[in-house]
Amino acid sequence: MTQKTPLVVRVREYYRRFVAGFAIAGGVSLAVMMLSTTIDTTLRYFINRPIPGVFELNEVALVVCVFMGLAWCQVERGHIRVTLLLMRLPPRIIVLMDTLVWVVAFAFVMILAIQTWHYAEYAYSIKLFRWGKVQMPIWWAIGLVPISLLLLCIQFILDIWANIWRLIGRLPMEIQELRPATKNKQ
């Protein structure tokens, strides 16, 4: 008889694939920033002709780069975490503390998402753009902020759900990110 994969594990895996696409978009925006800055700097240095609008483009690309990867960073446990004390605690207490922290983080990020959504609605209603050498529409980048924060909130919910299942015994009590790296002895 095969054991059925718990729903929370399947949902987390599908969501992981979904937010990976957003992280890739963030990575592409970083590549665009690097390439445009390199070309702009090279042209400015050699022929004294910078590309108009590169600065404005990079400001918008920076929003995409930073915010599109937030949920992926949580999936990968890439956010800053102090583990010195946690490593000395039993796994059940670690999971309980993680759950508490994620509930607080969820509440905080949800408040940010709601407030930035209001501003994004306003920015869209007036078709906000940035003045500069080139007039760059920024309303769409402002709209990415609450969307990205909501994606992070969904990841927090999935993490809380998985931890509740760990606490009630439906998932194993494993804390991968706290285990020290082991070297193979030969």
ZIMOMO-V620955 format. One record per backbone hydrogen bond with DSSP energy under -1.0 kcal/mol. CO is the residue of the C=O (numbers start at 1). NH is the residue of the N-H. Records with the same first field share a line. If there is no record, write none. Layout:
CO->NH / NH
This chain:
6->10
7->11
8->12
9->13
10->14
11->15
12->16
13->17
14->18
15->19
16->20
19->23
20->24
21->25
22->26
23->27
24->28
25->29
26->30
27->31
28->32
29->33
30->34
31->35
32->36
33->37
34->38
35->39
36->40
37->41
38->42
39->43
40->44
41->45
42->46
43->47 / 49
51->54
53->57
54->58
55->59
56->60
57->61
58->62
59->63
60->64
61->65
62->66
63->67
64->68
67->70
69->73
70->74
71->75
72->76
73->78
83->87
85->88
86->89
90->94
91->95
92->96
93->97
94->98
95->99
96->100
97->101
98->102
99->103
100->104
101->105
102->106
103->107
104->108
105->109
106->110
107->111
108->112
109->113
110->114
111->115
112->116
113->117
114->118
115->119
116->120
117->121
118->122
119->123
120->124
121->125
122->126
123->128
124->127
128->138 / 139
130->136
136->130
138->142
139->143
143->147
144->148
145->149
146->150
147->151
148->152
149->153
150->154
151->155
152->156
153->157
154->158
155->159
156->160
157->161
158->162
159->163
160->164
161->165
162->166
163->167
164->168
165->170 / 171
172->174
176->179
